[in-house]
Amino acid sequence: MPLCAGRRMGRKADAMNIIPVIDLKGGQVVRAERGARDSYAPIKTRLAASSQPADVVAGFLALHDFPVLYIADLDAIEGRGSHQDTILALEDAFPRVTFWVDAGIGELNAAQNFLAKGRSALVLGSESLRDIDVLAALAQNPRILLSLDFRGEDFQGPQKLLADSALWPAGVIVMTLARVGSHEGPDLTRLSEILGKAGGVHKVYAAGGLRGAEDIAPLSAIGVEGVLVASALHDGRLDSKALAQWMK
């Protein structure tokens, strides 16, 4: 399965993979802000009548025919439960969508079980990895992505993982948690650093801080493959016209 299934297999100079995000907590989609997960509340959005996951996904798809959506299972990441059944139901309800899921998995057996039960791609978040063995075992699997997680200037995870790009799978997300929902703009400096380490071998995706369409061109210019976004879609700052322009 390609990392970004759909109309395009790769990014052109004037195009970008824009990937909507849903954060799941307590069975509902919540609005994420600066990584302060304890304070996340059920989302209120112009795109859906409720905060139920299926309603929010349908709202995204009514806005644009997105081929990929990202899911953060916050309960699983925090070790407080799981939305596995909800995610499997979303796979059934939206068969044309490829879901990228961060379920807080840091062990090989758990990763293999996740891949066996559904069709979603698995995002291994560096904050959940105790060591690099699980990534070393799975890095060549096309359904595996790595999220390099940062809180402020601090990298969350094994330092060797950040230093050695040979350990990375084909797709790498640069997750700047302090900018999630902040309207501060993407961290272009950090993204440029990771792109330098990626060396054109790994596709790099930005996450955190996208304000609207004005931030897409700078990301494309430095070579970012795609961007994860939630607030700008819910608030209408990234509308269907801009999506049609960039996702050709």
Beta strands, then each sheet from edge to edge (+ up, - down):
strand 1: 17-25
strand 2: 28-31
strand 3: 41-42
strand 4: 68-73
strand 5: 98-102
strand 6: 121-125
strand 7: 144-151
strand 8: 154-156
strand 9: 171-176
strand 10: 203-207
strand 11: 226-229
sheet 1: 3+ 2- 1+ 4+ 5+ 6+ 7+ 8-
sheet 2: 3+ 2- 1+ 11+ 10+ 9+
end
